[in-house]
Amino acid sequence: RAVLAARQNLMARVQELEKEGIFRKYKDREGEIITGEVYQTWKKETLIMDDDGNELILPKVEQIPSDFFKKGDAVRAVVLRVEMTNATPKIILSRTSPLFLEKLFELEVPEIEERMIEIKVAARDPGSRAKIAVKSNDPRIDPIGTCVGMRGSRVQAVISELAGERIDIILWSEDPATFIINALAPAEISSIMVDEEKHSMDIVVDDDNLAQAIGRGGQNVRLASELTGWELNIMTVD
């Protein structure tokens, strides 16, 4: 009995160490893109297996609306967070996080990994539209053109992974008004009134640009607001 108990204790300790090892491994990989294979789908989540047989969780709320997975499919996602629940590592993935968009660009654009171009911030309406603000750390490099790639090859690779999500690549600026003008493009802005205290801006456009500035269902102005961190109020001159 003593030998059996010792063996059971040893096995329990080995399992405990294995779980701690998985937790540390994925904790260090938070924010990285990983590829796994679907082995089970549920209403609220999809379970994915990595190359080592570890279970990863892709919740429904972290899936692009048009995502449809079946057993055996290869799936790419970003490691959103890693938790310990009842002494078991819980690895949560995401395909809707702005971080997933940023990391996809990092994979497609070597200049980002080399820090010649910097992604400052991103905002998404997953599967529909996204805005990403970029900055060049090398005056010889056009950050927008570099991210778009020859004949749009780089941005198209990202769009394909994101189920056709339209991506606006925007030039980042330290000046909030300039940044917001860039974020609302291609709508043309007539004038901007800044309220520093409320951290909001009244954006004045002519009638021809109103619908474009607001976007369908308010999408364009909402994403521009998320991207810049300012409350934006779109209005006509009248």
N, C-alpha and C positions, 0 to 999 in steps of 0.2 A: 504493500500500500504506500509506503514511504517513497519507494522508487517511482511508482505511478504518479503520485502527487508531485514529486520533483520534476518529472517529465512534463506534466501538464503545466506546471508553473513556468518551465523553460519555454515551452511552446507558446504560452501566453505572452511571455516577455519578448520572444522573437517577433510575434505578430504586432506587438506594441511598437517595437523598434522599426518594423517595416512601415507601419502607419506614420510614424514620426518622420521617417525618411521621405515618404511620398509627400507629406505636408511641407517639409523644408524644400524639397525639389520644386514643387509648384509655387510655393510662396516666393521663391527667387525668380519665378517665371511670370509673375503677375505683370500684365501689360504686354506680354509676348503673344505672337500668333502661333497657334499650334494646329496640326491637322490630325484628325482622328477618324475612326470608322463607326458609323451608326450601328448599334446592335439592338436597340430597343426604342420604340417611340410610344409615348403616352400623350394624353390630352394636354397635360400641363408642362411636359418636358420631354426632351429627347436625350437618351443616354448614349454616350460616345465612349469608345474604348481607344486608349492610346497604344503605341507600339509595345509597351510593357504590360498591357492588360489592365491598366488602371482605369477606373470608371470616372468619366467627366460628365458634368450636367450642363445641358443647354436648355434653360427654361424657355417656355413658349414666349414669354414677354421679352426675351433677349433674341428672338428670331425675327428676321425680316418678314413682313406679312405674307409675302408670296413664297417663302421657304416651304418646301415639302420634301421630307426625308423618308427614305425607306431603308430597311436593314441592308448593310453593306455599302451604303453611300459614303464617300469621303467628304468630310466637312472641315472647312477652315473657320476658325473663330479666335477671338482674343481671350486670354485668361483674365477674367474680370476681377475675381477675388477668390481667396482660399481661406476656408474656415475649418475649425475643429468642432465637430458636433458629436457629442457622446463618444469622445476619444477616437472618432473616425474623420479623416480628412474629407472635406466637401469642396470640390473644385468646380467653380461656376464659370461658364463661358458666356461670351456675348458676340452677337453679330450686328447688334443695333447701336452699340456704344460708339461715340465719336472717336474713341481711341482705336477701334477696329479700322476705321477709315484712315486715320493717321498712319497706322502701322502698315496698311496695304500700300500706301504711297511710299513709305520708307522702303518696302520691298522692291517697288517698281522704279524708284528714282535713287540711284546710287549717290547723287549729290546731297541727298538728305542725310544718309548714313555717314557721309564724309563731312557733314556739318557745313557744307558750302551753302546749302539752303536750309532754312529752319521753318518748321510748321509751328505757328504761334497758337492757333486755336481752330477748332472745328465745331460745326453744329449740323445736326441731321434730322430729317424727317425720314426715317428708315424706309428704303425701297422706293422713295419718291424723289426727294431732292436733298442736297447737302451743300454747305458752304464751307470752304477751308481757306484760311488766311496764311499766306506764306511770305517769307522775308529772305532776301539774299544777303549772305555774309561776304560775298565776293562781288564787287561792283561790275565785274565783267559778265556776270551771269544774270540772265532774265529768269526770275524764279517761276513765273507763270508759264512761260514757253517751255522751260525745262520740265516742269511737272506734266504739261500736256504731252510732250514728246513728239517725235517725228510723225506727222500725219495723225496725231492724236493717239499714238500707240500706247503710251504710258497711262493716260487717264482712262482710255478705253478698257484696259486690263482691269482697272479698279472698278469701273462701272459694271463690267461683266460679272465680277464676283458679288456685287451688291444688287443683283437682279435688275439692272438697268437704271439704277438711281442716278438722277441728273446731278452733276457736280459743278458748282461754280467755284473756280479757283480765283482767289482775291488777293490783291497786294495789301499786306499789312502796313499800317502806319501808326506811329506814336501819337499823332494828332487825332483825337477822337472824331472830329468832324470829317476829316479826310478819310479816315477808316470807314466811317458810316456811308459816305458817298460811294466809296469803292464797294462796300457790302451790298448796297442797294442797286448797283449796276445790273442790267443796262439802263434802268430808269434814270432820267436826267433830273437833277435836283436844282431848283431855282434858288432856294436859300434855306438856311438852318438857324433856328433859335435855340440856344443852349440854356438849360436850367441846371446849373451845377448842384444846387441844393437838393433837388428831386432826382438828380442823375437821369434826366430825361431830355429829349430833343424834339422840337417841333420841326418836321421836315416839310417844306413847301415845294410842291410840284405843280406844273400846269395840268390842265384837264387831260391832255393827251397822254401824260405819264402816270396818272393816278392809278389806273388798274394795274399797270406793270409794276409800279413801286409796291403796291399792296400784295399783289400776287393772288393766285387762285385760293380762295378760302383764307386769305391773309398769310399764306405760307412764306412769301418773300420777306415781308417785314418782320414776321415772327422769327425766322432764321437769322436775319440780320441783327435783330435785337439780342438773340442768344449768343451770336458770334461776338458782338461788340460789348455786351454787358450793359447797354443803355436801353431805357424805355424809349421807344420811338413812336411818335404820333404823326401819321401822314395826313396832310391836308392840302387843299388847293389854295391858290392865291385868294380866291373869294372867301 
